[in-house]
Amino acid sequence: MLKSNFLINVLYSLQFCSAALFLTFSWNSRRNFTENPRPKATIPLLYAFFVMLLPVMWFYERHYFAHFGGVKGKDMMLTGRVILIGISAVLNSAIALQMKIQSADISQETLKKNRRGYSSHVGTEWEWVPIIGNMAAFLSFILSVNLVIFNLKNSHGTILLLAPILLLVQRDTLILREISEKNRFFIPFVAAVAFLLFSAVSSLTFNLKVNTLFKLAMIVMTIPGNFTVGKYLWDRSRRSPMLYLAVIPINLFPAIFANSSIRILGILGIVGGILQYLVSSRIETKGKNIL
């Protein structure tokens, strides 16, 4: 038992050390960026090692606390799981934030060198920075959802407080090539809506009872409004203000008569429709004044 306890402490120490070394080395590289623009190849490996430790610790803690058995063993397992997920989520958030700051510095330095007429390969040498930042942001979000909603049994509405973690997501050269500051709210919104839709659909019993059909109809009513909001957050394209007003009454039914996740989806559709209507009307009024 003492040997197992010692091994858990070693794993936690390795997790903290790998995260601390990654943050330290990447910060020092950022400070010395102008003099030495080439990053150390070992920095991304530190983050890979940090991520690899998470499943190892997860399964080892489960095996370790299973020896206690009974209610005590379950309570200890839950406590250990909460601590592990919480620490990992916080560390990943810190890494994602630092990578976002570092990416901004790299972009500014690359732009300065290009303006001076120097051929700069800085961007290609530091492509791992936004990629690791996005991995850390998504991992922090997933871990936070797992911790707050599934382990601590909070309301599904808590997703609205956790989704802003994804504002740390940035443009990279791998998958998220179209992300920019203009559409940065798109990913948190889609993540929140997708989670609420999944939880609403998974609660259905899939039979022909009146209650099931009612819930299904309420879910369908929330889709047009949230789709319109998501499309606006993505491309900011102008549409008629009446379009946004048209989707608001549809969302009133789930917002009033439904419960849990479906009600939150309805409220999101209403709030988003009102905000879009106000913005679109203001732009249209300014355009008429200019003409």
C-alpha positions, 0 to 999 in steps of 0.5 A: 500500500505504501508503495502504491501511495508513493507511486501516485505521489511520483506521478503527480510530481511528474505531472507538475514538473512536466507542465512547469518545465513546458511553461518555463521553457516556452516563456523563456523562448518567448523572451529570447525570441528576437535574439534566437528565433529557433525554438527548442525541439524538446518543448513540444515533447514536454507537453506530449509527456504531460498529456500522456501522464493523464490516462496513466494516472486515471487508470492507476488511481482507479486500480489503487482505490479499488483495493479499499472497496465499499463506500469508502473506496468509492468516495476516495476514488471520486475525490482522487478523480476530482483532484486529478481532473481539476489540476489537469484542467487548470494546467491545460488552461494555463498552457493554452493562455500562454500559447495564445500570448506567444502566438500573438508575439510571434505574429507581430515579430514576423510582421515586423521582419517582413516589413523590414524586407527580411525573409522570415521563416519564424512562422513555420518554425513555431507552428506547434505553438497554436496547435498545442494551445488549441489541444490544451484549450479543448482538453481543458474544456473537456476535463472541466465539463467532465468534472463540473457536470458529470462528477460534481453533478451540476446542472447542464446549464453550467456549460455556459460558464465553461464554454468561454474556455474555448475563447483560448482557441486560435488559428493553426495550420492543422485544422482550425485554419479559418478561425480568427478574432472575428469569429472567435465566439463561434466555437464556444457557442457551437460547443455549448449548443452541441452539448445541450442538444446531445444531453436533450436527445439522450434524455429521450426514451424513443417511443411514441408516448406523448411526452417523448414526442413533445420533447422532440418537437421542442428540440426541433423548435430550438434548431433554427434560432441557434443555427441562425446565431451560429451562422452569424457568429461565423461569417457576420453576414448581414440579413434582414432584421425580420429574419431574426424576429421570425425565429424568436417566437419559435423559441418561446415555446421551448423556453417556457414549456420545456425544461433543463437543456431544451429550455436553455437552448430556447433561451439562447435562441431568443437572446441571440435573435434579439441581439442579432436584430438590434445589431442588424437594425443599427447597421441598416439605420447607419447605412440609410443615414450615410446614403 
